[in-house]
Amino acid sequence: MPIVKAKVEKYNNDLKGVVSYNNKDYTLDNLIVGEEVELEISKDQSRVSLKKVLTESVNRIKPECGIYSKCGGCSLLHIKYQEQLKIKTTFVENLFFETFNKYYKVNDCLGMKEPWHYRNKNQIVFKNVKGGKSRIASGFYEASSHNVVEFETCAVQDELSDKIVGIIKELMIKMRYNAFDEDRGTGLIRHVLIKRSASTKEVMVVIVTGSEIFPGCQNFVKALTSRCKDITTIIQNVNNRKTSAVLGDKEKVLYGKGFITDILLGKKFKISAKSFYQINSSQCEVLYTKALELANLSKNDILFDAYCGVGTIGLIASDKVNKVISVELVKDAVSDAIQNAKMNNIKNVHFFCDDASNFMKNMAVKKEKVDVLIMDPPRKGSDERFLNAAIKLSPKKIVYISCDPRTQVIDLKHLLSNGYQITAIQPVDMFPHTSHIENIVCLSKK
Ligand code: SAH
């Protein structure tokens, strides 16, 4: 197969390096723009593989992770952190330029001082390993497959979680628990989900089992809590479906109160096993602080918090405004949100469980007053029904928080052609070392 030289020209949407050869683009892992590389290209030019990097970028570093090449999660670990932030800022800048054919200033992506072990939610899968001595392996699923990539420590997961997984593995061997086998539907433990609050130090361990029967579970809980005193609650979650989702519907509290509490910007939040909660608490404070600063709220304002999850943004903003209306689709998240309001003694936030677009449309029909809209939809973005209703309600400001700027710009296009203008663009690094980008856009009425 021919060996050729090429230069890394740009990044693709997943921040992988793109090289051009014979007018054809090829995407490759583990590259940095500007690097010259040697590639092996198949005769029909359909496949390329990297032979070596000929001139390394000054931003290249050795990834501080044993499973970097297999896991696929932290795909930017070979790039200095400050450069990762620049790459994310430039990505957003280019995306806005390509979409709107106009240059928008993008503020520098706000990063972490210590971008390690930031995840407050850690998910691990178990696998039986055959061989001389029967043992259990634990790790992540390899990117887009169900192969398990084994690891003991991870650069971005919580360090205590790694320790707890090690203890669980030892207990599984001792108590003769097998890992759940997806294909055969046999075995006991499927996954472990660990959530930990850095502010309150509370730790939740969720043992996901393939069936309801958990033999010797009392002994297991006793052994686990005596070996790790930091654990404050243990839950059994039953997932007996053939699915790639980690959690099933059924839940049983085995130890403690069944949830943990986290503190964000001075307010307390209940974290349960199933509800959505931002996985990087310290950057979440940066994100919300920036979003609320851009919203520039005043005491008489009515704030609408759409896609509110467990109510975090609206509850944090509640003392800056007259009233907050918050809407969320998932029932469990809404009940958590209501409890969060009670826990913080907040009375001016009203929660509704509904599809945000439906709810917004009804608000528009009733011509309700909204001064500021903060929206934080899931990855796929919002939809025309929501946006049209928002345009009718005509808030003076819209702060759009997105975990995928590519879907965000599609929604922004609609708002820009209906009387709104962009006043600020602020990426925030919620997921250091990964290709994910969180972006806040502030819009005001023309
Ligand atoms: N603002 C929250 C949650 C953001 S994640 C936070 O910062 O924590 C997006 C949320 O939108 C999730 O809680 C998800 O359940 C919710 N959601 C998804 N589709 C929705 C819809 N159609 N209507 C309302 N909420 C929805």
Boltz pocket constraint, residues with backbone or C-beta under 6 A from the ligand:
constraints:
  - pocket:
      binder: B
      contacts: [[A, 276], [A, 277], [A, 278], [A, 306], [A, 307], [A, 308], [A, 309], [A, 310], [A, 311], [A, 312], [A, 313], [A, 327], [A, 328], [A, 329], [A, 330], [A, 333], [A, 354], [A, 355], [A, 356], [A, 357], [A, 376], [A, 377], [A, 378]]
      max_distance: 6.0
